[in-house]
Amino acid sequence: MKFVITIFQDEDGMFVAECPSIPGCISQGKTEREAEQNIREAIKECLAMRAENGLPLTVKTCEVEVAV
């Protein structure tokens, strides 16, 4: 499966990675690369947990346009 992830640097300098299509699926790392590696593992664990609990694996995500 392929997933979109987001990575940003927090106020403490850590890189935080999230998978928007899996509620609560978040990880972090000292570098962007480490955060990406960690979110891969988190995604696997989140998918297994959701399947075990009978929850849908993902939620719908979409793009919206906002005038700024």
BASE-727614 format. One record per residue (C-alpha): chain; x, y, z. Coordinates in Angstrom, 2 decimals. Layout:
! residues N
 mol       x       y       z
   A       X       Y       Z
...
//
This chain:
! residues 68
 mol       x       y       z
   A    0.00    0.00    0.00
   A    1.10    3.57   -0.60
   A    0.42    6.38    1.87
   A    0.91   10.13    1.87
   A    2.86   11.32    4.89
   A    3.70   14.76    6.23
   A    6.95   15.67    7.94
   A    7.64   18.88    9.83
   A   10.19   20.07   12.35
   A    8.80   20.90   15.80
   A    9.94   23.60   18.21
   A   12.44   21.18   19.83
   A   14.10   20.37   16.50
   A   12.61   16.88   16.15
   A   11.07   15.85   12.83
   A    7.47   14.72   13.25
   A    5.90   12.42   10.66
   A    2.18   11.77   10.32
   A    0.01    9.67    8.05
   A   -3.22   11.67    7.58
   A   -5.23    8.72    6.26
   A   -4.66    6.71    9.47
   A   -6.00    8.53   12.55
   A   -3.40    8.80   15.31
   A   -0.55    7.42   13.20
   A    2.39    9.63   14.12
   A    6.10    9.17   14.74
   A    9.26   11.25   14.96
   A   13.00   11.21   14.46
   A   16.11   13.31   14.85
   A   16.34   13.65   11.04
   A   13.78   13.65    8.23
   A   15.11   10.28    7.09
   A   14.75    8.79   10.57
   A   11.22   10.19   10.88
   A   10.30    8.64    7.52
   A   11.71    5.26    8.54
   A    9.87    5.44   11.86
   A    6.53    6.35   10.29
   A    6.82    3.32    8.00
   A    6.94    1.09   11.09
   A    4.17    3.07   12.77
   A    1.95    2.63    9.70
   A    2.44   -1.14    9.81
   A    1.59   -1.22   13.52
   A   -1.42    1.08   13.14
   A   -2.82   -0.99   10.28
   A   -2.43   -4.19   12.30
   A   -4.10   -2.61   15.35
   A   -7.01   -1.23   13.29
   A   -7.54   -4.62   11.60
   A   -7.43   -6.39   14.96
   A  -10.10   -4.04   16.32
   A  -12.33   -4.33   13.26
   A  -11.82   -0.70   12.25
   A  -11.46    0.46    8.66
   A   -7.76    0.58    7.78
   A   -7.87    4.17    6.55
   A  -10.14    7.20    6.44
   A  -10.93    9.30    3.41
   A   -8.56   12.15    2.66
   A   -8.94   14.72   -0.10
   A   -7.57   18.03   -1.32
   A   -9.51   21.25   -1.02
   A   -8.74   24.61   -2.53
   A   -8.70   27.65   -0.27
   A   -8.27   31.20   -1.50
   A   -5.66   33.13    0.46
//
